[in-house]
Amino acid sequence: MRKAIRAPEGAFDYRRTVQPLPRLGPFQERLDTLLAENEARHRRDRLRMTRIHDLLCREGFEGSYDAVRRYARRWTEARRKDAGDGAPAFIPLMFKPGEAYQFDWSHEDVEIAGKPMRVKVAQMRLCASRAVYVRAYPRETQEMVFDAHARGFAFLAAFPCAASTIT
């Protein structure tokens, strides 16, 4: 405490240079092998970290799942850095008003006049403003698709950002 209080800059930073791995140490080579094999698998066939932890436990590992997960994260980051891969790219989608919309159907179970019934729900959303229109139908037919579009565009034209483009 004295050292931290008397430090000229007013703060004392302690940074650990080497992270000891008391429980993971003897299993580190095996974990590296499991992670490399897992990375070589098709994405759909990869093991979850809980499964890898279970495999290590069957071989005598007594450490926690979090220790395995943290090590695997550092291992993956080191592999990306060595391969020259930076952070994954993210390209935000930007839309002008009225440029694009999304339309899809879903089904909902409702009770109408005391009877359970499944209805089809048309959902329309403008991509620029994220304004939404939802309407339920008894079925999902072509006439109802046309009706949902006509009513949806009429409704969404009331939004200021879309009024000039949806006519």
C-alpha positions as CSV (number, residue, x, y, z in Angstrom):
1,M,0.0,0.0,0.0
2,R,2.8,2.4,0.9
3,K,4.4,1.9,-2.5
4,A,1.1,2.7,-4.3
5,I,0.4,5.8,-2.2
6,R,3.9,7.2,-2.4
7,A,4.3,6.5,-6.2
8,P,5.0,9.9,-7.9
9,E,2.3,9.3,-10.6
10,G,-0.2,8.4,-7.9
11,A,-1.0,4.9,-9.2
12,F,0.8,1.7,-9.0
13,D,0.2,-0.8,-11.7
14,Y,0.9,-4.5,-11.2
15,R,1.0,-6.5,-14.3
16,R,1.6,-10.2,-14.3
17,T,4.1,-11.2,-17.0
18,V,3.6,-14.9,-16.8
19,Q,0.2,-16.5,-16.0
20,P,0.8,-19.7,-13.9
21,L,-1.3,-22.6,-14.9
22,P,-1.0,-24.9,-11.9
23,R,-3.8,-27.3,-12.9
24,L,-3.7,-26.9,-16.7
25,G,0.1,-27.1,-17.0
26,P,0.4,-30.9,-17.3
27,F,-2.6,-31.0,-19.7
28,Q,-1.5,-28.1,-21.8
29,E,0.0,-30.2,-24.6
30,R,-3.1,-32.4,-24.7
31,L,-5.4,-29.3,-24.8
32,D,-3.3,-27.8,-27.6
33,T,-3.8,-31.1,-29.6
34,L,-7.6,-31.1,-28.9
35,L,-7.9,-27.5,-30.0
36,A,-6.0,-28.0,-33.2
37,E,-8.0,-31.1,-34.1
38,N,-11.2,-29.2,-33.3
39,E,-10.2,-26.3,-35.5
40,A,-9.5,-28.7,-38.4
41,R,-13.0,-30.1,-38.2
42,H,-15.9,-28.7,-40.2
43,R,-17.7,-26.0,-38.3
44,R,-20.8,-28.1,-37.8
45,D,-18.8,-31.0,-36.4
46,R,-16.7,-29.0,-33.9
47,L,-16.8,-29.8,-30.2
48,R,-18.0,-27.3,-27.6
49,M,-15.6,-26.2,-24.9
50,T,-17.7,-28.1,-22.3
51,R,-17.1,-31.3,-24.3
52,I,-13.3,-30.6,-24.5
53,H,-13.3,-29.9,-20.7
54,D,-15.1,-33.3,-20.2
55,L,-12.5,-35.1,-22.3
56,L,-9.7,-33.6,-20.2
57,C,-11.5,-34.5,-17.0
58,R,-11.7,-38.1,-18.1
59,E,-7.9,-38.0,-18.5
60,G,-7.5,-36.7,-14.9
61,F,-7.8,-33.0,-15.2
62,E,-9.2,-31.4,-12.0
63,G,-9.3,-27.8,-13.1
64,S,-12.3,-25.7,-13.9
65,Y,-14.2,-25.2,-17.2
66,D,-13.4,-21.5,-17.1
67,A,-9.6,-22.2,-17.1
68,V,-10.0,-24.3,-20.2
69,R,-12.3,-21.7,-21.9
70,R,-9.8,-18.9,-21.1
71,Y,-6.9,-20.9,-22.4
72,A,-8.8,-21.8,-25.6
73,R,-9.6,-18.1,-26.2
74,R,-5.9,-17.1,-25.8
75,W,-4.9,-20.0,-28.0
76,T,-7.3,-19.0,-30.7
77,E,-6.3,-15.3,-30.6
78,A,-2.6,-16.3,-30.8
79,R,-3.4,-18.5,-33.9
80,R,-5.2,-15.6,-35.6
81,K,-2.3,-13.3,-34.8
82,D,0.2,-15.7,-36.2
83,A,-1.9,-16.3,-39.3
84,G,-2.1,-12.5,-39.9
85,D,-5.9,-12.5,-39.5
86,G,-7.1,-9.3,-37.8
87,A,-10.3,-8.8,-36.1
88,P,-13.3,-10.2,-38.0
89,A,-14.7,-7.5,-40.4
90,F,-18.1,-6.0,-39.8
91,I,-19.7,-4.0,-42.6
92,P,-22.8,-2.2,-41.5
93,L,-25.7,-2.3,-44.0
94,M,-27.0,1.2,-44.8
95,F,-30.2,1.8,-46.8
96,K,-31.7,4.9,-48.3
97,P,-35.4,5.5,-47.4
98,G,-37.6,3.3,-49.5
99,E,-34.7,1.4,-51.0
100,A,-35.3,-2.0,-49.4
101,Y,-37.8,-3.8,-47.2
102,Q,-38.1,-7.3,-45.7
103,F,-41.2,-9.4,-45.9
104,D,-41.8,-12.8,-44.3
105,W,-44.6,-15.0,-42.9
106,S,-44.8,-16.6,-39.5
107,H,-47.5,-18.6,-37.7
108,E,-49.1,-17.9,-34.4
109,D,-51.5,-20.0,-32.3
110,V,-54.4,-17.9,-31.1
111,E,-57.8,-18.3,-29.6
112,I,-60.7,-16.8,-31.6
113,A,-64.2,-17.0,-30.2
114,G,-63.0,-19.6,-27.7
115,K,-61.5,-21.9,-30.4
116,P,-57.8,-22.5,-30.8
117,M,-56.6,-21.6,-34.2
118,R,-53.3,-21.1,-36.1
119,V,-53.1,-17.9,-38.1
120,K,-50.5,-16.8,-40.6
121,V,-48.9,-13.5,-39.9
122,A,-47.4,-11.3,-42.7
123,Q,-44.6,-9.1,-41.4
124,M,-43.1,-6.2,-43.4
125,R,-40.2,-4.0,-42.2
126,L,-38.5,-1.1,-43.9
127,C,-34.7,-1.5,-43.8
128,A,-33.9,2.2,-43.5
129,S,-36.3,3.2,-40.7
130,R,-37.0,-0.2,-39.3
131,A,-40.7,0.7,-39.3
132,V,-42.8,-2.5,-39.2
133,Y,-46.3,-3.6,-40.4
134,V,-47.9,-6.8,-39.2
135,R,-51.2,-8.4,-40.3
136,A,-52.7,-11.8,-39.6
137,Y,-54.5,-13.9,-42.2
138,P,-56.3,-17.3,-42.0
139,R,-54.0,-18.8,-44.7
140,E,-50.9,-18.0,-46.7
141,T,-52.1,-17.7,-50.3
142,Q,-50.9,-15.5,-53.2
143,E,-53.9,-13.2,-52.8
144,M,-53.0,-12.7,-49.2
145,V,-49.4,-11.9,-50.1
146,F,-50.6,-9.2,-52.5
147,D,-53.1,-7.9,-49.9
148,A,-50.4,-7.7,-47.3
149,H,-48.1,-5.8,-49.6
150,A,-50.7,-3.3,-50.7
151,R,-51.9,-2.7,-47.1
152,G,-48.3,-2.6,-45.8
153,F,-47.1,-0.1,-48.3
154,A,-50.2,2.1,-47.7
155,F,-49.5,2.0,-43.9
156,L,-45.7,2.5,-44.2
157,A,-46.2,5.5,-46.6
158,A,-47.4,7.4,-43.5
159,F,-43.8,7.5,-42.1
160,P,-42.0,10.7,-42.9
161,C,-38.8,9.0,-44.0
162,A,-40.6,6.7,-46.4
163,A,-43.4,8.9,-47.6
164,S,-41.5,10.3,-50.6
165,T,-40.3,7.0,-51.8
166,I,-43.3,4.6,-51.3
167,T,-46.0,5.8,-53.7
